[in-house]
Amino acid sequence: MTNYQKGAAFERKVKADLISKGWFAVRSAGSHGAVDIIAHHKSFTLYVQVKLDGAFPPKERRELMRLAEKHGAAAILADKRERGFIAYTFLGRYGDRPFEPEGIGEYG
């Protein structure tokens, strides 16, 4: 399996995880853009960048945050942890913090 195939498979896993938690989620397959998944729940929208290894170059991070701010969304990094666990991180202007898709009330 190529790195592209592994990344695409993990994007599909993140999308399925968000859907299982009540989100409407759409994957931007093959776009190579700043946003891999757009997810929406109630009045809250996530712009998600998915990384297998958690490495997130500053230029990509700035672009994701710029787009999210422009469109009133939250910038989220989803990365793979041990045993396939998905870690979500809210990327904030004043620091990052863990994000749990079930607990959207505390962020909205």
N, C-alpha and C positions, 0 to 999 in steps of 0.2 A: 504494500500500500504506500503510495507517495505521500509526501507531507501535505500536498493540496487535498488529497482524499481524506487524510486524517483530520485536517482542519475543517473540511466540509462536513464530515461525520459528526464532529464535536459541535459545530454550529447547529446541525439538526437536533442533536441531543439537548442543547440549551433551549432551542425553540420549543421542543416537546415538553421540557421541564416547565417553562413559563406557561404554556397552554394548560398543563396539568394543575397549575396553581391559579387558574382563572383568568389569565391574560389572553388577549387576542394578539397573536404574534405572526410576523411575516419576515421571512429570511430573504435577504438581498443576495441571492446566489450569483456567484461569479462576477460581482460588481467591482471588487478590489477597492471599494470606497471606504469612507470613514465609519460607516454604519453597517454592521452585519445583520442586525435584527432590529426591527421596530416593534415594540410591544405596547399595547394600550389596555388599561383597566380603569373603568369609571372615567374620571377626568384626568388621569395620570398617564403620561407617555414616557417610555424609555427608549433611548437610542443606545443600543448595545454593541460593543466591540468585543469579539470573541477571540481569545488567545489560548492556545494549547499550553504554552509555557509561562504565561503571565508577562512576558517581555513586551513592553508597550513603549515604543520610541516617543520621545517628547513631541515631535512634530505631529504624529498621529493623534496623540492625546489632545493637543491643542485644537486640532481640527474637529475632533469629536465633540469637545466641550463647546467650541464656537457654534457648531451646527445645533447642538442641543439647546444652547442659550437662545439662539436666533429663533427657534421654533417652539420654545417653551417646554422642552423635554428635559429629562434627567439623563446625564451621561453616565453610562454603566459599563464597567469592565467585567466580563465573565471569563474566568480562567479555570483550567482543570487542576485539581488537587489530587492528592493520593487516592487511589482506588476509584478514580473517576468522579469524585465529588466535585460539584460545580460551586465555585466561590464567586459571589457577586460583590462588586465594590462600587459604591457611589463616588464619582469623581467630582469633588467640589472645588470651588475657587479657593477656599480657605483650608483645604485638606480633604483627604479621602476617608471614607468610613465604610464598614461592612454594610451591605444592603441585603435584606431578606425580602424576596418578592411577595411573601404572604403578609408582610407588615407594612403595607404602603401607607397606612394612615399616619404613621409617625414621620413620613417624609413629604406628604402632600400638603 
